[in-house]
Amino acid sequence: MKMLVCIIDNFYADHVEKDLREKGYRMTELASSGGFLKKGNTTFLFGVEEEDLPELQQSLQEACLAVEQRKQRKVKEVHRYTSFLIDVKDTAPLFAL
């Protein structure tokens, strides 16, 4: 099992979330603020099996490109998202007493 932490430019975030939910992906959206890459971003956490990772990455890219085509973004140098892949095999569940 892997966790993909995906920090998405706010320009794409709503559409990416909707599109990936329609494809059956489960995700957690983190409320955050700060200056990562000095612009507005939304952070999503995806739990994914390693063999399903290429399909998820392709879906992320397709969702971002669909937004660009629909909204016709004019910026030539665009930063769509940054992702980090974390191996979660050694995690332990937390239980409230």
C-alpha positions, -999 to +999 in steps of 0.1 A: +000+000+000+012+035-009+000+070+000+002+096-026+002+131-012-008+154-039-006+192-036-027+206-064-030+242-077-064+256-067-071+262-104-075+224-108-086+212-074-124+211-077-124+194-110-097+169-100-116+160-069-149+155-088-133+136-117-114+112-095-144+105-072-165+097-103-137+071-112-140+055-078-109+069-061-112+077-024-093+106-010-089+129+019-087+166+014-066+185+039-075+221+049-042+239+048-027+273+044+008+285+038+032+293+011+041+260-005+052+271-040+039+306-031+004+302-044-030+287-035-030+249-032-052+221-020-037+189-006-052+155-012-042+121+003-048+090-018-044+055-005-035+032-034-021-002-041+012-001-059-001-018-090-029+009-093-005+039-090+002+044-127-036+046-134-041+071-106-012+093-119-027+091-154-061+101-141-046+131-123-029+143-154-060+138-176-082+157-151-057+187-151-055+187-189-093+187-191-095+217-169-070+236-190-090+228-222-123+238-207-111+270-189-084+278-215-056+287-191-033+313-206-002+308-185+025+290-206+046+278-176+020+260-155+025+240-123-004+216-120+006+196-089+034+182-068+031+147-055+050+126-029+047+089-027+050+073+007+053+036+015+028+028+043+036-008+050+050+000+084+022+021+098+003+012+129-034+021+136-041+044+165-069+035+189-087+058+213-091+044+248 
